[in-house]
Amino acid sequence: MHNRHIAATTLLSLFLACLLSSPASSLTLGDLVAGGSVSTLDGALTFDNFVVTLDPIYDGSPNVLAGLDLDIFDVEVFDSSFGFRILELDGPMSAFSSNVGNMVIEFDVAAASGWRILSVGLGFVSSAVGSSAYASVTETIDGDSGNTTTLNVIREAGGAQTPSDIAALATQETGLHVTKDIVVDARNGGIIASISEIEQSFETAMPETTIPEPGAATLFGVGTLLFGAGLRRGRRA
């Protein structure tokens, strides 16, 4: 059963190669924090009200990401033909020996009239080298309905390797507030912990659209996240 799911995900990833379009829009994180917004090509989803927190101290140590120029981070939105929208953040978030970095990003997601958000996925491109080094993104998604969903991705040196996570929302939502807590920790014997890309998938549908089975939605979402990371890395090579 496990191998069948891996094979299905791989096939879906390859199939999605023909279906993902060019980015609908691209801005820097600095643009968005300054009051900008970004929408999908068809206007189904709009992302706005971005806030970034870079506290000088994190977990008792200086935050090496504090003071980072937000204009070095690119934010792009991609559409796919399976009802998924992808929000991608590209930029260097790294901590080297004995250092730790933390960034918290918050934003709102609004569905256009008649659209609903069914599930949310999270994935990242990261590395962790050296004892105890790790990179992680913990995400809290608060729906307009009052329901909360949590996603987590992590890469630990010699430990947990969870590059993607996805969950169906308890209620089909028309709006979300997303909080990403990003950590790169190379303390306690670590050499480097880094994140170069974070991707978020949103499964959307119109009211008359047939809702896919939860298992199918999970495979489509994971396939989209895994393929998306490879596609963008190839495009930038």
Secondary structure, 3 states (H helix, E strand, C coil): CHHHHHHHHHHHHHHHCCCCCCCCEEEEHHHHHCCCCEECCCCCEEEEEEEEECCCEECCEEECCCCCCHHHCEEEEEECCCCEEEEEEEEEEEEECCCEEEEEEEEEEEECCCCEEEEEEEEEEEEEEECCCEEEEEEEEEECCCCEEEEEEEEECCCCEECEEEEEEEEEECEEEEEEEEEEECCCCEEEEEEEEEEEEEEEECCCCCCCCHHHHHHHHHHHHHHHHHHHHHHHC
